[in-house]
């Protein structure tokens, strides 16, 4: 019996969220070698930063449009939380701002993309509902 690979729909947000998670993991590995404070902040960053992609990928298997919106909404909230932890890590000077620049910039882009997906998805539900009401 051949093993089947899990097929996740290929799109830019899927790949970007994976690459972002990998960059978060690399920073976490660096932070885990530093002070207790760096380790604690690093763990928080690791949880929220990798959760973005997990929820984006989970949204691909959503059972409904509402489920999809819920998963993307969680990814969006995790991205906002990640921005918070990055700010604390930078402002406490645990790492130099050059080391967080890519993560902050990419996080900003992910927040914008996820916001756009949410707006579009919610709008499509409204249009479908309006069409159903007009048909009745």
Secondary structure, DSSP 8 states (H G I E B T S, - for coil): -----------HHHHHHHHHHHHHHHHHHHHTTS-HHHHHHHHHHHHHHHHHHHHHHHHTT-SSHHHHHHHHHHHHHHHHHHHHHHHHHHHTTSS-HHHHHHHHHHHHHHHHHHHHHHHHHHHHHHHHHHHHHHH-
